């Protein structure tokens, strides 16, 4: 009897744990710290004394790089509060979005699922323009974009990092792999910085009804076990 009780209790605890599990970030190296320590030559541009890649990300056009947490404020294409972040930056943007960092999302990114996408973004404070875009696309469908009515996000007022967060539901099916892109869409002497890029599946919180049902189930089991023991 005690064995049955223990197994049943473990099953109930497993149910509670299942609904309260925290989702994991799907984005690889979203905080850009994986190889940031190797970017030691200011301003952190690719090549030269710095690495030619950012772990987990594919490079597009433009001058791209990484600024570590020790980056002096306002230098190295960093924003005014750069010292608090490890961040990627994209200098020399392009209106078609080809000045971007991107990565193909793993199989953990699934159809018909609600996700929270968040990131921090800022502009190089001496740049005159600061438009940028974050999007997820497959071969034919845009799953998500910050672009609204062909207008991209404008970081003109963000010479320090601002936090952006969005919720969306992925399509019912994908045409090829889904790719996340962060991009600078301003040509000329402009730079946009990105930090803490995160994409997590939204796991429903246990509702009051669900918890009440579990409580009733446990109470009923206890009554049943007492009658069996009588």
N, C-alpha and C positions, 0 to 999 in steps of 0.2 A: 504493500500500500504506500509506504513511504517513497518507494522508487517511482511509482506512478505519479505521486504528488510532485516529486522533484522534477520529473520529465515535463509535466504539464506546466509547472511554474516556469521552467526554463523556456518552454514554447511561448508563453505569454511575454516574458522578458525579451525574447527574440523579436516578437511582433512590435513591441515598443521601440526597440533599438532600430528596427528597420525603418520606421517612419520618422525617426529623429536623426538619421545619419546625415552628416554634412557632405555636400557635394564637393568634388575636387575641381581645381582649375584645369581646364582642358588646354590652355595656352602654355606652350613650352617656353620657359625663360621669359615669362611675361614681365618680370621685374628687371630684366636685362643685367642680372648680376652674374650669370654663369661664367662668362669670360671677361667681365669688366676689369678685373685686376690687371689684365694684359694690356689695356689701353692706357699707356703711361705717357705717351708723347702728345702734348697739347697740339690741336684741340681734340684729339681722339678720332680723327678721320681714318678711314680704312687704308691699309697699306702703309708703306714707309716703316716707321717704328712700331706701328700698331698692327693687330691682326687684320686679316682680309675678310673676316666674316663675323657675324654675330650668332652665337649658338642658338639653334632652333629657328632662325629666320633666314629667308631668302632676300637678297638685296636687289632693289630696282635701280633706277637711274638716280643721278644726283650725288652729292657728297654726303655720305652717311657715316655715322660713327656712334660711339658710346662715351658718355661722360659719367664718371664714377661719383660716389658720394663725397669725395674730396675735391670735386671740381669747384673752383672759386666762383662765387656769385657773379653772374654777368659775363663770364668768359667761356671759351670753348663752345660757343653756340648754345650756351646754357641760359636758363631764365634767371631771374633775380634770386630765387630761392633754390638754386641748383644744389647747394650743399646738403640738402635733406634727401636727395634722391640719387639713384642710379638710373640713367635714362638713355634712350636712343635719341638721336637727332637726325633730321633730314634737311639738308641745306640744298639750295637750288631746286626748287619744286618744279612741277609741270602741271599744266591745266588738265591733262588727260589722266592724271593719277599714276603715271609710270614712275614717278619719284616716290617709291614706297618700300616699306618692309612688309613681307607677307610670310605666311606659313600655312601649309596644308593641315587642316584639322584632323585629328585622329579618329578612329572608329568610335570613340566615346562621344562624338558629336553625332546625334541620331535624329531621324525624321520625327516630325510631330511632337517635338519636345519644347517646353518653355525654358528659356535661358535668360540669365542676367549677364549682360556685357558691361564691363566698367573699365575705365582707364583714367589716368591723369594726363593732362596735356597743357603745354605752355608754349610761348614763343620766345625766341631769342630777342631780348628786350630792345635791341637796336634795329630790328628788322621792321621795315615800313608796313608790311602786310603779313597776315598770319593765318590764311585759310587752310583748313585740313579736313580730311574725311577718314572715317573708319567704316569698313564694310565687310560683309561675308557674302561670297558668291560661289556658285558652282559653274558648270560650263554654260548654263543658259539662264539661270535664275538668280536674282538678288535676294538673299535670305534676310539681310539687314543692311541698312545704310544710315549714316547720320545726315546724308544729303536729303534735303526736303525741298521739293520744287526746283531742282537743279541748283540749289544754294547749299554750299558747304559751310561747316562750322567755321566761324571767324574768331580767332583768339586775340583780336586786337586789344582787348582789355585785360588779357591774361599774361602779364609779364612774370607772374608766378604760377605755379601749377594749380590748376583747377580740376576738381573731380567730376567726371561724367559717368552716368549710369543709365542703362536702358534695359527694358525687358522686351522680348520678342519670342515668337514661336516658329520653329524651323518648318520648312515645307514638308508635305506628306511623303515626298520622294525627292531624291537628289539625282541630278544629271552629272555624274562624275564627282570627283572629290570636291569638298567645300574648302575654300581658302579664305582666311582672315587677312585683311590688308589694313595697314595704317599708312596714311600718305599725306604729303605736303602738296597742296594744289596751287601754290603761289610761286610764280617764276620770279627770278631776280634775286636780290640780296636778302633772302628770307630763310628762316629756319624754324621748324616746328619740332618740339620735344615731346616724347611719349614715355610714360612710366606706368608700371603696375597694371599691365593689360591683363584682364581676367575674364574668363567665360565659364560660367558654371550652370549646370542644370538646376532648375528650381524644383526642390523636393517639397511636396506639400507638408505643412506642419500638421501634427496630429490634432484633429479637431476635438472639441469638447465632447461631441457625441461619440467619437471613436474611443476616447479615454474612458468615458462613462461605460461604454459597452465592455471594455476590457475589465473594468472594475466589477461589473455585474457578473461577467464570466468567472472571475476569480472567486467572488462571493458564493456563486452557485456551486463551484467546484468544492469549496470548503464545506458547504452544507452537505453535499453529496458524500464527501469523504468522512464526515462525522457520522452520518447515518450508516455507512459501511462499517465503521469501527464499532458501532453500538452493539 
